[in-house]
């Protein structure tokens, strides 16, 4: 299967039509949120370019674009913690992707947590701080090696 994206039409076509016409930003990227298909828990947020979105649709596994490495990567290519895509959704403006995935392996976060959203903002000592909300799901050093 070869994925091609439709030209972006008027608001009605984009918001109500059936054509896949994602709106990539000036940098060629679109935000992509991955959530667990069974629980709905948000696992991570990353970026996709047209190639990564196409590869995700074609293979059924999540692919993203690394802004720091300036390259596409497949989730789990080094850790084995792949994301099998169960459903792909776009928001009303088609400028954000939602992947509903089956997370294979103990976590989506390269730091070792199940989700990249493992901290919450709390009030502390007249200011704010981040508080960890759970334990690590795996040892990232064992998976990725020493930093």
Phi and psi in degrees as GROMACS dihedral restraints (atoms count N, CA, C in turn):
[ dihedral_restraints ]
;  ai    aj    ak    al  type     phi  dphi    fc
    3     4     5     6     1  -112.9    20    10
    4     5     6     7     1   126.5    20    10
    6     7     8     9     1   -91.8    20    10
    7     8     9    10     1   130.1    20    10
    9    10    11    12     1  -126.5    20    10
   10    11    12    13     1   142.3    20    10
   12    13    14    15     1   -98.3    20    10
   13    14    15    16     1   143.0    20    10
   15    16    17    18     1   -74.9    20    10
   16    17    18    19     1   156.0    20    10
   18    19    20    21     1   -66.7    20    10
   19    20    21    22     1   146.6    20    10
   21    22    23    24     1   -76.3    20    10
   22    23    24    25     1   122.7    20    10
   24    25    26    27     1   -94.1    20    10
   25    26    27    28     1  -152.9    20    10
   27    28    29    30     1   -76.0    20    10
   28    29    30    31     1   172.9    20    10
   30    31    32    33     1   -55.5    20    10
   31    32    33    34     1   -42.1    20    10
   33    34    35    36     1   -62.2    20    10
   34    35    36    37     1   -44.9    20    10
   36    37    38    39     1   -62.5    20    10
   37    38    39    40     1   -43.3    20    10
   39    40    41    42     1   -66.4    20    10
   40    41    42    43     1   -45.1    20    10
   42    43    44    45     1   -85.5    20    10
   43    44    45    46     1   -25.9    20    10
   45    46    47    48     1  -121.5    20    10
   46    47    48    49     1   -14.5    20    10
   48    49    50    51     1   -80.4    20    10
   49    50    51    52     1   176.8    20    10
   51    52    53    54     1  -102.9    20    10
   52    53    54    55     1    -1.1    20    10
   54    55    56    57     1   -78.0    20    10
   55    56    57    58     1   133.8    20    10
   57    58    59    60     1   -80.6    20    10
   58    59    60    61     1   106.5    20    10
   60    61    62    63     1  -135.2    20    10
   61    62    63    64     1    67.6    20    10
   63    64    65    66     1   -62.5    20    10
   64    65    66    67     1   146.7    20    10
   66    67    68    69     1  -101.1    20    10
   67    68    69    70     1   103.4    20    10
   69    70    71    72     1   -84.6    20    10
   70    71    72    73     1   144.5    20    10
   72    73    74    75     1   -70.4    20    10
   73    74    75    76     1   178.1    20    10
   75    76    77    78     1   -57.6    20    10
   76    77    78    79     1   -25.3    20    10
   78    79    80    81     1   -86.6    20    10
   79    80    81    82     1     2.1    20    10
   81    82    83    84     1    82.8    20    10
   82    83    84    85     1    12.9    20    10
   84    85    86    87     1  -116.4    20    10
   85    86    87    88     1   156.2    20    10
   87    88    89    90     1  -133.8    20    10
   88    89    90    91     1   136.9    20    10
   90    91    92    93     1   -69.3    20    10
   91    92    93    94     1   143.4    20    10
   93    94    95    96     1  -132.7    20    10
   94    95    96    97     1   124.0    20    10
   96    97    98    99     1  -105.2    20    10
   97    98    99   100     1   132.7    20    10
   99   100   101   102     1  -108.4    20    10
  100   101   102   103     1   128.6    20    10
  102   103   104   105     1  -127.6    20    10
  103   104   105   106     1   149.2    20    10
  105   106   107   108     1   -65.7    20    10
  106   107   108   109     1   125.5    20    10
  108   109   110   111     1   -64.0    20    10
  109   110   111   112     1   -31.2    20    10
  111   112   113   114     1   -83.5    20    10
  112   113   114   115     1   -46.2    20    10
  114   115   116   117     1   -97.1    20    10
  115   116   117   118     1   -22.5    20    10
  117   118   119   120     1    83.6    20    10
  118   119   120   121     1    -2.8    20    10
  120   121   122   123     1   -63.4    20    10
  121   122   123   124     1   131.2    20    10
  123   124   125   126     1   -72.1    20    10
  124   125   126   127     1   126.1    20    10
  126   127   128   129     1   -97.8    20    10
  127   128   129   130     1   -42.3    20    10
  129   130   131   132     1  -166.5    20    10
  130   131   132   133     1   167.3    20    10
  132   133   134   135     1  -130.8    20    10
  133   134   135   136     1   136.8    20    10
  135   136   137   138     1  -148.0    20    10
  136   137   138   139     1  -173.5    20    10
  138   139   140   141     1  -115.2    20    10
  139   140   141   142     1   150.4    20    10
  141   142   143   144     1  -128.2    20    10
  142   143   144   145     1   144.7    20    10
  144   145   146   147     1  -104.0    20    10
  145   146   147   148     1  -178.6    20    10
  147   148   149   150     1   -60.6    20    10
  148   149   150   151     1   -37.1    20    10
  150   151   152   153     1   -65.9    20    10
  151   152   153   154     1   -42.9    20    10
  153   154   155   156     1   -67.1    20    10
  154   155   156   157     1   -41.3    20    10
  156   157   158   159     1   -64.4    20    10
  157   158   159   160     1   -43.1    20    10
  159   160   161   162     1   -61.0    20    10
  160   161   162   163     1   -46.2    20    10
  162   163   164   165     1   -62.5    20    10
  163   164   165   166     1   -37.8    20    10
  165   166   167   168     1   -63.1    20    10
  166   167   168   169     1   -45.6    20    10
  168   169   170   171     1   -64.8    20    10
  169   170   171   172     1   -43.7    20    10
  171   172   173   174     1   -70.1    20    10
  172   173   174   175     1   -38.4    20    10
  174   175   176   177     1   -98.1    20    10
  175   176   177   178     1   -21.8    20    10
  177   178   179   180     1    78.2    20    10
  178   179   180   181     1     9.9    20    10
  180   181   182   183     1  -122.7    20    10
  181   182   183   184     1   144.4    20    10
  183   184   185   186     1   -68.6    20    10
  184   185   186   187     1   130.1    20    10
  186   187   188   189     1  -123.5    20    10
  187   188   189   190     1   143.2    20    10
  189   190   191   192     1  -133.9    20    10
  190   191   192   193     1   174.4    20    10
  192   193   194   195     1  -116.7    20    10
  193   194   195   196     1   126.7    20    10
  195   196   197   198     1   -89.6    20    10
  196   197   198   199     1   117.5    20    10
  198   199   200   201     1   -69.6    20    10
  199   200   201   202     1   -33.1    20    10
  201   202   203   204     1   -73.8    20    10
  202   203   204   205     1   -39.3    20    10
  204   205   206   207     1   -89.9    20    10
  205   206   207   208     1   -12.7    20    10
  207   208   209   210     1    55.2    20    10
  208   209   210   211     1    48.8    20    10
  210   211   212   213     1  -156.0    20    10
  211   212   213   214     1   154.2    20    10
  213   214   215   216     1   -75.6    20    10
  214   215   216   217     1   147.5    20    10
  216   217   218   219     1  -141.8    20    10
  217   218   219   220     1   148.6    20    10
  219   220   221   222     1   -95.9    20    10
  220   221   222   223     1   127.1    20    10
  222   223   224   225     1   -58.0    20    10
  223   224   225   226     1   125.2    20    10
  225   226   227   228     1    93.5    20    10
  226   227   228   229     1     2.4    20    10
  228   229   230   231     1   -63.6    20    10
  229   230   231   232     1   -28.9    20    10
  231   232   233   234     1  -105.4    20    10
  232   233   234   235     1   -29.6    20    10
  234   235   236   237     1   -93.2    20    10
  235   236   237   238     1   -24.0    20    10
  237   238   239   240     1    84.8    20    10
  238   239   240   241     1    -2.0    20    10
  240   241   242   243     1   -89.5    20    10
  241   242   243   244     1    70.6    20    10
  243   244   245   246     1   -76.1    20    10
  244   245   246   247     1   162.0    20    10
  246   247   248   249     1  -117.2    20    10
  247   248   249   250     1   111.2    20    10
  249   250   251   252     1   -84.7    20    10
  250   251   252   253     1   120.6    20    10
  252   253   254   255     1   -81.2    20    10
  253   254   255   256     1   123.7    20    10
  255   256   257   258     1   -96.7    20    10
  256   257   258   259     1   -29.7    20    10
  258   259   260   261     1  -160.2    20    10
  259   260   261   262     1   145.0    20    10
  261   262   263   264     1  -120.6    20    10
  262   263   264   265     1   129.1    20    10
  264   265   266   267     1  -125.4    20    10
  265   266   267   268     1   152.0    20    10
  267   268   269   270     1  -121.0    20    10
  268   269   270   271     1   148.3    20    10
  270   271   272   273     1   -73.2    20    10
  271   272   273   274     1   179.9    20    10
  273   274   275   276     1   -58.9    20    10
  274   275   276   277     1   -35.7    20    10
  276   277   278   279     1   -88.7    20    10
  277   278   279   280     1    -3.4    20    10
  279   280   281   282     1    58.4    20    10
  280   281   282   283     1    37.0    20    10
  282   283   284   285     1  -117.5    20    10
  283   284   285   286     1    10.7    20    10
  285   286   287   288     1  -146.1    20    10
  286   287   288   289     1   137.3    20    10
  288   289   290   291     1  -103.8    20    10
  289   290   291   292     1   138.3    20    10
  291   292   293   294     1  -118.4    20    10
  292   293   294   295     1   120.3    20    10
  294   295   296   297     1  -102.7    20    10
  295   296   297   298     1   124.3    20    10
  297   298   299   300     1   -97.2    20    10
  298   299   300   301     1   116.6    20    10
  300   301   302   303     1  -126.0    20    10
  301   302   303   304     1   159.6    20    10
  303   304   305   306     1   -99.9    20    10
  304   305   306   307     1   112.8    20    10
  306   307   308   309     1   -81.6    20    10
  307   308   309   310     1   115.9    20    10
  309   310   311   312     1   -92.3    20    10
  310   311   312   313     1   128.9    20    10
  312   313   314   315     1    99.9    20    10
  313   314   315   316     1   171.8    20    10
  315   316   317   318     1   -75.9    20    10
  316   317   318   319     1   -15.5    20    10
  318   319   320   321     1  -164.4    20    10
  319   320   321   322     1   158.3    20    10
  321   322   323   324     1   -95.1    20    10
  322   323   324   325     1   -18.9    20    10
  324   325   326   327     1   -91.4    20    10
  325   326   327   328     1   132.2    20    10
  327   328   329   330     1   -69.0    20    10
  328   329   330   331     1   -10.2    20    10
  330   331   332   333     1   -84.8    20    10
  331   332   333   334     1   -13.3    20    10
  333   334   335   336     1   115.8    20    10
  334   335   336   337     1     0.2    20    10
  336   337   338   339     1   -94.2    20    10
  337   338   339   340     1   161.0    20    10
  339   340   341   342     1   -61.2    20    10
  340   341   342   343     1   -40.9    20    10
  342   343   344   345     1  -126.7    20    10
  343   344   345   346     1   150.8    20    10
  345   346   347   348     1   -70.5    20    10
  346   347   348   349     1   -15.5    20    10
  348   349   350   351     1   -97.6    20    10
  349   350   351   352     1    63.2    20    10
  351   352   353   354     1   -97.8    20    10
  352   353   354   355     1     3.0    20    10
  354   355   356   357     1  -126.0    20    10
  355   356   357   358     1   150.5    20    10
  357   358   359   360     1  -126.4    20    10
  358   359   360   361     1   155.3    20    10
  360   361   362   363     1   -82.1    20    10
  361   362   363   364     1   129.5    20    10
  363   364   365   366     1  -130.5    20    10
  364   365   366   367     1   155.9    20    10
  366   367   368   369     1   -81.3    20    10
  367   368   369   370     1   134.2    20    10
  369   370   371   372     1  -152.6    20    10
  370   371   372   373     1   127.1    20    10
  372   373   374   375     1    49.3    20    10
  373   374   375   376     1    47.3    20    10
  375   376   377   378     1    74.2    20    10
  376   377   378   379     1     7.5    20    10
  378   379   380   381     1  -138.6    20    10
  379   380   381   382     1  -151.2    20    10
  381   382   383   384     1  -130.3    20    10
  382   383   384   385     1   156.0    20    10
  384   385   386   387     1  -150.4    20    10
  385   386   387   388     1   172.1    20    10
  387   388   389   390     1  -102.7    20    10
  388   389   390   391     1   136.5    20    10
  390   391   392   393     1  -122.0    20    10
  391   392   393   394     1   129.4    20    10
  393   394   395   396     1   -70.2    20    10
  394   395   396   397     1   136.4    20    10
  396   397   398   399     1  -100.5    20    10
  397   398   399   400     1    -5.7    20    10
  399   400   401   402     1  -166.1    20    10
  400   401   402   403     1  -179.6    20    10
  402   403   404   405     1   -89.4    20    10
  403   404   405   406     1   159.9    20    10
  405   406   407   408     1   -66.3    20    10
  406   407   408   409     1   145.7    20    10
  408   409   410   411     1   -90.0    20    10
  409   410   411   412     1   -21.6    20    10
  411   412   413   414     1  -159.3    20    10
  412   413   414   415     1   166.5    20    10
  414   415   416   417     1   -90.6    20    10
  415   416   417   418     1   108.6    20    10
  417   418   419   420     1   -64.7    20    10
  418   419   420   421     1   -28.2    20    10
  420   421   422   423     1   -67.2    20    10
  421   422   423   424     1   -36.4    20    10
  423   424   425   426     1   -68.9    20    10
  424   425   426   427     1   -31.3    20    10
  426   427   428   429     1   -83.9    20    10
  427   428   429   430     1   -45.4    20    10
  429   430   431   432     1  -105.1    20    10
  430   431   432   433     1    -9.2    20    10
  432   433   434   435     1    89.3    20    10
  433   434   435   436     1   175.8    20    10
  435   436   437   438     1   -68.7    20    10
  436   437   438   439     1   145.8    20    10
